[in-house]
């Protein structure tokens, strides 16, 4: 870790994009709380003061972490990021100790608790907690952030840049907190609307103008409208939800299953599909077993698969992602047949996914009143998506945090109104699968995890 110059794309205040805005507004309803939680397992207990100093250095590298969200007066249009005039690092960085002897379930219970708490909207929406007392001489770090800050691709990418690949001999020298400049103070105090009549920020107006221009440019208006129609139809295609998973609550049950990355790669290669398709198939195979155990026969399950549409050069904060919705096959079939069916469904859905179309639709959706996001969006998502299957990048190399080696890292992504979000991240040859289950929908989490382990074993031992 060298230098304190901010990383490009993490410095400037300003309006959110359309996808950021949608995530921010979803947070007003507990059923669609968009929190991402990332757990790092450490091989030893780091020094608590060093942890705080390291977080202070990271915040200097990523000034967006000192910004709060300033919404419009009527919660319509795009909010803006503005410096928090009352920012205090110790409001976001914590230290906790598990009562020993503490094991994995104790650690997961703590993750559930942190994941279920809301952020103070007057301050930056993130936190980092050092957990001591895990397996006597080990520790963990729990990172939680609001999805409006950024998607998993950019968060992992920036952490890969910040964290060393060897135990450092020292830490960056502590520095006094930066004083807010007059411009930052003015930005923080600036009213979040540029027109009292319309309640829209300048950024919202620009997004609307660009969206209208994009859709109505004579040379390609017909093609763009056709693509927008295909994208909307793909997300809204009728796929009946499962009666077994029909109930919803704001409660969370977190779990963890691991599988060798080599096994998933081999299974995908044997079936002629990607690792992602093999992983999605394993999750759907688990839901097949779970339904079969309960005597419910289903051919398909409405399944949402997030897709990275970020370019390699786009390393800044914010969300540049899309989602495809498929009829996830959970009927009685072999693992290779399920992998092939999943691969074909995802490929077909991605063929009509055009980045400009998706971002334009998100920009237009950000103009919906906040009340719509709170009252209308959750029922729509609940009836249209049963499970979200997420694959996020992991650390690309051996990684250290505060002098301790990160032995594993697992993420829990938000359900967004679904019955479950199953997230996979690879680390040092191991795929850690974090299960974010709604216990009102998946009423027997222990059985589901057993089904998932069986599905993975069937796939990786062929």
N, C-alpha and C positions, 0 to 999 in steps of 0.2 A: 504494500500500500504506500504509494508515493504521491506527494503533491496534494494540493487542496483545491485545484481549479475545478469548477463544476463541469459535469459531463453534459455534452451538447444535448439539447432537447429536454433538459430537466430544470432549466433555470427560469424561463420567462413566465410571468403571470399572463393570463389571457383567457379567452372563452374556451369551453370544452368543445369537443367535436360531438356529432350526433350520437355516437355509440356511448361515449362517456356519459352524456346526459341521460340516456336511457337507463344506464346502470345506476346513476345517482337517484333518479326518480323512483326506480324500483325499490330503493331502500326505505321508502316511506311505509311499506307494508311488510310486516314480519314474515309473511309467506314467501316473499321474493327478496329477502335480505341478501344483498350481493357481496358477502364477505368472502375473501379468499384467505385460507389459513395454511401456513407452510411450517412444517416441523423439521428441524435439523437435529439429528442425534449426534452427540459429541462423545469423543472417547475419554474425556476427562472434564473436570469442573474448572472452568476458566475463572480468572480473577474478576470479581464483580466491578471493581473500579475500572479495570481495563475494558470490560464490556461497555460501560457507559462512555468511556473515551472513544472507543471504536464507533459507537453509534453517533457520537458527536461528529466524528470525522466523516462518516457516511452521509450525514445530513448536509455537511458542507459540500460534498460532492454532488448531492441530489437536492438542491434547494426547493424543489417541488414539495418535499416532505415538510416544509415550513409553511406551506400555503393551505388556506382553508377555502371552502366553497362558498361563494356568494351567489345566491339564487335570485331570480327575478321576483318582482313584487307579487305576481300572481302565479308563480311557478309554471310559466309558459315560456318556451324558448330556451336558449342555452345559458346555463349558469357560467360563472367565471371563477378561475383560480386567482386568489389575491393573497398577499402576505398576511399571516396571522400576527397582528400587532402584539398579541399576548403570548406568542409562542414560548413554550418552556419544554426543554427536552425531557425532563423528568415526568412530564404529564404522559409521555408516550413510551418511555423505557422503564421496565419494571424488573423486579427480581423476586422470585417465589421459591419456596422449598416444599417438596412433597413430604408428607408424613411417612416415615419409613417403617418397614422396608417397602419401597414402592416399585411396582412393576409397570409393564406396558399398559395395562388397563387403567391404572391410576393416571398415567400420562395422557391417555386418550380421553379420560373423563375431564381432565383439565382443558384439553383442546376443545371439547364440546362446550364447556362453560364459556371460554373466551370467544368461541365462534358465535355463541348465542347472545352476546352483549352488543348493544348498538354503540356507534361512535357519537361523540358530542359534535353536533353539526357546526358549532362555533369554532372548532379547531381542526387541524389536519387529521384526516381519517385513517390513521395507521397506529400500530403499536408493536413493540418488540419486548418479549419477556424471557429472561434467563431462568430456566427451571433447574433447581438443584435437588439432590436427594433421589435421583433416579438410579436404581441399581447400585446403590451405595456410592461408588466412586465415579459415576458418570453424570452427564447433564444433558440438557436439550435447550434449544432456542425455539420459541414459538413466535413466528411473524404473522401478523394479521393486517390486511389492508383492504380498503374499500375498492371494489373492482373499477370504480371511476378513475382511480389513480393510474391504472395500467393493466394490460393483460399479462398472462403468465410468461409469454414469450419475451416481452421487454423486461419484466422483473428478473427473470432468470439470466437474461443476457447481461444486464447491468451488474448483477451480482457476480457473474463469471468474470467480469472485468475488475471488480473491486476486491474480491477475496483472493488471497494468495494461494499458491499451490505448494507451499512449504511453511512450516512453523516459523513465523517471523522472530527475529531477535529482539525486536522492540516495536513499539506502537507509535503512531504519529504523535508529535508533541501536542499536548492539550493547548487549545487556543481559546481566547475569550470569545463569547458569543458575539456575532456581528450585530452592530447597531442597525436598525432599520433606517434606510435613507429617507429623505423627505419625499422622494417619488414613491417609494414603497408605502409609506404612511398614507400618502394621498390615494394610492390605489386601494389600500385596505379600507379607507373611509369612503371611497367613492360610491354613490348610490348604484345598486346593481341593475338599474334600468336607464335607458337613454331616452325613453319617452313615457311620460306618466300616463298617456292615453292608451298606448298599446302594450306597455310593459314588456318590451322586447329589447335585448341588448344589441349593441352594434354587431356583435358576432352572430346573433340570430338572424339579423337582417341580411348579413353577408351570406350566411348559409342558405337562406331562402332564395336570395337572388341567384346564387350559383346553381341551386337545385332547379329552379325554374328555367334558367338559361340552358342547363344541361339537358333537360327534358324537351325543350322547345326549339333547339337549334334546328333550322329547317333541313340541313344536309343529312342529319341522322336521327331526327326526332322519332320517326316511325320505328327504326331499329331499337332505339333506346326504350321507347315505350313498350315494345314487344319483350325486350329483355327484363324490364321491370315487372311486367305482367307474369313472365315465367318465374322470376324469383319469388314474387308474392304467392303465386299458385303452388310452388314447391313447398313453401313454409306452411301453407294453409290446406294442403291436400287432406282429404278426409281419411283419417286412420282412427278406428274406434279405440278408445282407451280401455285398459284392462279393468274389469269390475273388482279384481282382487286388490288393486292399488288405488282405488277411487278416493279414499279419504286423504285429507291433508291437514297438517298442523305446522306450527312454527318450531316444533321440537326437533332436535338433532341427535342422531346416534352415529358416532364416528367409529370406523374400524380400519384395520390395516391388514393387507395380504401381500406377500412378496412372491416373486417368481423370477427365475434367472432370465436375463435378457436374451441369452443365447437360445433358450428353449423357445421363446416367442419368435425369434428370428428364424429358427429352423422350421417351426410350424408354418409360418407364413411363406417361406421359400418353397416348402414341399407342396403347398396349395397354390403357389403362384400368385400370392397376394402380399401386401405390405404388412409390416409389423403392426401398424395401426388397425388395419382390417382384422388381423388375427386377434388383437386385443379386444376390439369391439365385439367380435364373435364370441370370445370367451365370456364376456359379460352377459351377452344375450343367451348364451348357453346356460349360465347360472340362473337367469330368470326363467328359462324353460324348465329347469329342474325344480325351481321354487314353485312355479305354477302347477307342475305335475304333482308335486307333493300335496298340494292343497286341492287336487282334483279339478283344476280349472284348465280346460283345453283352449289354447290360443295359438293362432298362426303368426300374428304380428303384434308388435308393441310399438307405439309412437315414440321414436327415439331421435334425440337431437345430438348432433355431433359438431362441436365447434371446430372451425377451420381457420388456420393462420393465413392471413392475406397481407401480412407485413413484408415489405421489401427488406433485404439485408441491410440497406443503408439507413433504414428507419429505426433508430435506436432510442428515440426519445420516449417520454412518458405518454400515457394515453392508450386507448384501445383501437387497434386496427385488426379486428377479427370479424368473422362471419360465422354462420351456422347453417348446416344442412339438416333437413329432417327426413328420415327414412322410415319405412315400415320395417322395423327391426324383426328379422325372422326368429321366432322362439318356438316354432313347431318342432316335432320329433324328426330330427335329421342328424346325419353324421357331422362331426366337427369340420371335415374338409368341405362338405356341402354348405354348411352354414358360413364358413369363411368365404366361399365363392359367391354366395348370395349377398353377403354384406358388402363385399368388394364391388360387386356390380351396382348395388344400390347407391353406395357412396359415390362411385364414379359417375353415375347418371345424374345424381343431384349436383355434383360439382361442375358438371358440364354446362349447367345453366347459371352457375354462380359467377357473376362478373363483379369485380371489386367496385367499380364506379357506380354500378347500379345499387349494390348493397349499401354503400356509404351514403348515397343520395337518399335512399329510403330511410336510413337511420336518421339523417339530418331532418327529413320531413317529419319523422315520428317524434323527434325531440320537441316539436312545436305543439304536441298534444298537451292539454292542461294537466297539471299534476294530479288532479282528482281522478282523471282517467287512469293514470298509472297506478293509483292506489286502489281504486275500486273495480276497474274493468279489466286491466291487464292480468292480474292474478287468476281470475276464473278462466280467462282465455287460455293462459299457459297451462293451467291445471287440466283442462279438457283436451288440450292439444299435444301435451308431452308427458309421458310417464317416466322416462329415464333420460338423463343426459350422460353421455360417455365422453370423457375428456382425456386427451393425451397431451401432456405438456413436456417441454424439454427439461432435462435435469442438468446437473453440473457436468461439464464436459471433461473434467479432469479431477484429480485428487484435490480436495479443497479444505482449507483451514479457516476457522473463525475464532478470533480472539485467542489464537495460539493453540486451539484444540482442533483435532481433525474431525471433519464432518463424515461420519461413518455411513449415514443414510439420510435421505431427505424425502419427505412425502407431503403431498398437497391435498387439501380438501377444497374443492370448488363449490360455489353456491348452487343450490338446486333450482332456483328460479321458478318455483311453483311446481316442479316435478316431484315424483315420489323419491327419486334418488339421483345423485350425481356421483358417478364412479370415475375417479381421476387416477391416471398413471403417470409417473415420472421415473426416469431411469437414473441410476447413480452407481458408478463403479461396477457395472455388470449386473446390477439387480434392479428389477422393476418394482417399485413400491406403489401399491394400488390403495389409495385412500377412498373409503366408502362413506359418503355423506347420505345417510338414510333418514327418511321421515318415518319415525316409529308408528305413526298413525296409518301409514301405507304398508310399509314392510314390517309387519307386526312381530315377526320372529327373526331379528337380525342375526342371531346365532345360526339358524338354519340357512339363511341366505349366504353367510360367509362360508359355511360348509359347502354349499352348492357352488360358490365361486371357486373354491379350492379344488373341488372335483372337476369343474369345467376346465380349469387351467391345467390340471394334471392330465386329463384326457387329451388335451391338445398338445402338450409339450412332451408326452412320452410315446408318441406314435413313431 
